């Protein structure tokens, strides 16, 4: 599976379109609402995971840039 965040965005808008169908009623509407809740829950987890990956990369980048300067005790030599 090679899904990207753009794919998630497409899925969310497709779900919104299904919920906006004015002809959807009764049991079909309830089923679509349950599906939308599941999509929302999963989307939240995907977004949280992406945020965690981004934080980890930022932490790694900060750690790497912190080691690029010359220690003070070596500067005067």
N, C-alpha and C positions, 0 to 999 in steps of 0.2 A: 504494500500500500504506500503510495507516494502523495498523500494529501498535503495540501499547503493551507495556510491561513486564508488565502483567497477562496479556496474550496469551502471552508467553513462559512465564510461570508455568503457565498452563493447558497449554501444549504439553509442558512438562517433566513435569507430573503425568500427563498422558495417556500419555507415553512410559513412565513408571514403571509405570503400570497394565498396559501391553502387556507389559513385561518380567516382571511379576508373574503373568502367565497361566501356571498350572501345566500346562496342556495343550500349551503351546508346547514343541516338541522338535526335535532334529536341525537340519536345514537352515533351517527356519523360525525357530528360536531364534537360530541364528547370524546370520541376516539381520536379525533384530530387534536383536541386540547391535550389529551394524555400524551400523544406523540410529541406535541410542542414542548410540554414540560420535560420529557425525556431528552429532547434535543437541547433544550436550555441547560439542563444539568450537565450533559456531556460537554457542551460548548464551554461552560464555566470551567470544567476540569482541564480542557485543552488550553484555554487562555491562561489559567493558573500555571500549568506546566510550562507554557511559553515564557511567562514572566519569570519563573524559576530559572529556566535556561539562560535567559537574558541576564539575570542577576549574577548567576555563576560566571558567565563570560565577562561581565563588568568587573567582578571580583578578581578573576584571573588576569585581566588586562591591567588592573590597578596594581596587582602584585608584581607583574612583570615590569611595569614602568617604574616601580619603586626600587627595583634592583639595577636600574640602568645608570644611576648616578654614582659618582666616585665617593666612597666614604670620606668623611671629613678628615680623619686621621691620616689619610694618604694624599690629600690635596697639596700639602705643603712640601712634599718630598721632591 
